[in-house]
Amino acid sequence: MTDQDLTTTANGQLDAVTRSLTTTDNGRTFSIVAGLSQSYDTDIDDLWQACTTADRLARWFAPVTGDLELGGTYQIEGNAGHRARRRRRSGSLD
């Protein structure tokens, strides 16, 4: 891959991401929420694998070690550890 190819890929990725910024002021507290989203052409089975297997999570989120099965404990590298409490796959992600 050339430097030009990397630039084109990076620019295409930047254009593919939708960004939002929301502010809320309820009179007592002020909050700012930044959001990033991107759509991918995939099916529910592939998406489920991307969210529930360590090697796929590492590709788009962060390296994860441990047991991702129900009841197992896992560690997100450089972040919090947790216990897998719910694992439900449905036909939609609404």
C-alpha positions in Angstrom: 0.0 0.0 0.0 1.4 3.4 -0.9 1.1 6.7 1.1 -1.5 7.8 -1.4 -3.6 4.7 -0.8 -3.4 5.3 3.0 -4.5 8.9 2.6 -7.5 7.9 0.4 -8.5 5.2 2.8 -8.3 7.5 5.8 -10.3 10.2 4.0 -12.9 7.7 3.0 -13.2 6.5 6.6 -13.6 10.0 7.9 -16.4 10.7 5.4 -18.1 7.4 6.4 -18.5 8.4 10.1 -21.5 10.4 11.3 -20.7 12.7 14.2 -23.0 14.4 16.7 -22.7 16.7 19.7 -25.5 17.1 22.1 -25.6 19.5 25.1 -28.1 19.4 27.9 -28.6 22.0 30.7 -31.2 21.2 33.3 -30.4 24.2 35.5 -28.2 22.2 37.9 -25.9 20.3 35.6 -24.5 20.7 32.1 -23.6 17.7 30.0 -22.1 17.2 26.6 -22.4 13.9 24.7 -20.3 13.2 21.7 -21.5 10.5 19.3 -19.9 8.7 16.4 -21.7 6.1 14.3 -21.0 4.2 11.1 -23.1 1.8 9.1 -21.7 -1.5 7.8 -23.1 -3.8 5.2 -23.4 -7.0 7.2 -25.9 -9.6 8.4 -27.0 -10.3 12.0 -24.8 -13.4 12.4 -21.7 -11.6 11.4 -22.5 -8.6 13.7 -23.2 -11.0 16.6 -19.7 -12.6 16.1 -18.1 -9.1 15.9 -19.6 -8.2 19.3 -19.1 -11.5 21.1 -15.7 -13.0 20.1 -12.4 -11.7 21.4 -10.5 -11.6 18.0 -13.3 -9.7 16.3 -13.7 -7.3 19.2 -10.0 -6.5 19.0 -10.4 -5.5 15.4 -12.8 -2.6 16.0 -13.0 -2.0 19.7 -10.1 -3.1 21.9 -8.2 -6.3 22.8 -10.2 -8.4 25.2 -9.0 -11.3 27.3 -10.8 -13.8 29.5 -14.1 -15.7 29.1 -16.8 -14.0 27.1 -19.3 -16.8 27.7 -22.2 -16.3 30.1 -20.9 -16.0 33.7 -17.3 -15.6 32.5 -15.1 -12.7 33.4 -13.2 -10.7 30.9 -10.9 -7.7 30.7 -10.8 -5.0 28.1 -7.2 -3.9 27.7 -6.5 -0.6 29.3 -10.1 -0.4 30.7 -12.5 -2.1 33.0 -13.1 -5.8 33.5 -16.6 -7.2 33.8 -18.6 -10.4 34.1 -20.7 -11.5 31.1 -24.2 -11.4 32.6 -26.5 -11.4 29.5 -26.0 -12.9 26.2 -29.0 -12.8 24.0 -29.1 -12.8 20.2 -32.3 -11.8 18.5 -33.2 -11.3 14.9 -32.9 -7.5 15.1 -30.9 -4.9 17.0 -33.6 -2.4 17.5 
